[in-house]
Structures are given as structure tokens and as C-alpha cells.
Amino acid sequence: MKSGPVTIRRAVMEDAGAIARIQIKSWQETYRKIIPDAYFDQLSQEKREPGWRKSLAEGPVFVALDQTNEIVVFANGGPNRENDATEGELYALYLLKSHQGQGTGKRLFDHVLEDLGRKGFPSCIVSVLADNPSRHFYERFGGRLVSEQSIARGGKQLVEYTYRILFESSSDS
């Protein structure tokens, strides 16, 4: 289904509820056959919204709005949470299925990478479940697989891949 043009802007505090809703819906659309249903049964916008309010207060979250001004995609990043902030990290990039394959995810991805580059990071990492069919998105845009680890979600052991993306001014990792 082709949607109309989108507008990208920095999220404001009032967007926290919509961001939480998109995150949950995107997880359900992407992971329903990968993660046990019990995991999804405990998710709610009310539980996720406070975390997004905190994220919005800490740093930029970028959103894309469809032609009706509804948020349909969001992304954010910041210092890598695992390595003393020597590189950046893409924390989240969530799109509704109805907006995949239209370039909107790439535009938000680029916004986050540009923001991290302005902050002086030479690269960023992103972690994604190995079974996520969208993980190839990061490979298409320069992501190199650098590690994999086992994580538990909903009582199930899953494999998570970590990709590193070097920014244009970087030469090697």
C-alpha cells in the first residue's frame, strides 16, 4: 500500500504516547511469530510512554508524520550504552508495515546518523534480532556484522546481531 508524502521533525513531549503506540504496533507486526505471545500480552502504551518521555527529555527523537499528521515512524540514537560512549548507537527505528519500503525509514535513519556525526561519533552500532526480516536494511546501508549474542524475550532465547556503521569521514573500525 503506497502512502502519501511524510514530514520529518524532532519529536516533542506530547508525542510520547504516539511513539509508544508505534513501538508496540511495530513490534507486534515484526516479531509476533518470533517472540512468544506472552511477551506482547504484557505490553501497553501506558507502560511504555514514561520511558519515551524520559528519552525525549534526554535527546532527540525524530518522527515522520503522514499526510494526516499522524506519527507513523520514529527513530532515535545517542552514545553507545555499552562502550563508554566512544561511538554512537541507533537505539530505535520503528516503522509501521504500511510505511515500509517507501524511503521513510532511510530518511529517519539518516537524521539519526547525521545527529550522531555532529556530536563527533565516528561510527554507530545497532542491535537487531537475527530473525527480524528487516535486519538487512542495515546491511544495505553499510552495516557490518560485528557480534552476535543470545538474549531472552518472552521466555525464549533469541539471537541478536550487532552491526557497526562507519560514518563517511571514518576509514576503518
C-alpha positions, 0 to 999 in steps of 0.5 A, a space after each residue: 500500500 503506497 502512502 502519501 508524502 511524510 514530514 520529518 521533525 524532532 519529536 516533542 513531549 506530547 508525542 510520547 504516547 504516539 511513539 509508544 503506540 508505534 513501538 508496540 504496533 511495530 513490534 507486534 507486526 515484526 516479531 509476533 511469530 518470533 517472540 512468544 505471545 506472552 511477551 506482547 500480552 504484557 505490553 501497553 502504551 501506558 507502560 511504555 510512554 514514561 520511558 519515551 518521555 524520559 528519552 525525549 527529555 534526554 535527546 532527540 527523537 525524530 518522527 515522520 508524520 503522514 499526510 494526516 499528521 499522524 506519527 507513523 515512524 520514529 527513530 532515535 540514537 545517542 552514545 553507545 550504552 555499552 562502550 563508554 560512549 566512544 561511538 554512537 548507537 541507533 537505539 530505535 527505528 520503528 516503522 509501521 508495515 504500511 510505511 515500509 519500503 517507501 524511503 521513510 525509514 532511510 530518511 529517519 535513519 539518516 537524521 539519526 546518523 547525521 545527529 550522531 556525526 555532529 556530536 563527533 561519533 565516528 561510527 554507530 552500532 545497532 542491535 537487531 534480532 537475527 530473525 527480524 526480516 528487516 535486519 538487512 536494511 542495515 546491511 544495505 546501508 553499510 552495516 557490518 556484522 560485528 557480534 552476535 549474542 543470545 538474549 531472552 524475550 518472552 521466555 525464549 532465547 533469541 539471537 541478536 546481531 550487532 552491526 557497526 556503521 562507519 560514518 563517511 569521514 571514518 576509514 576503518 573500525 
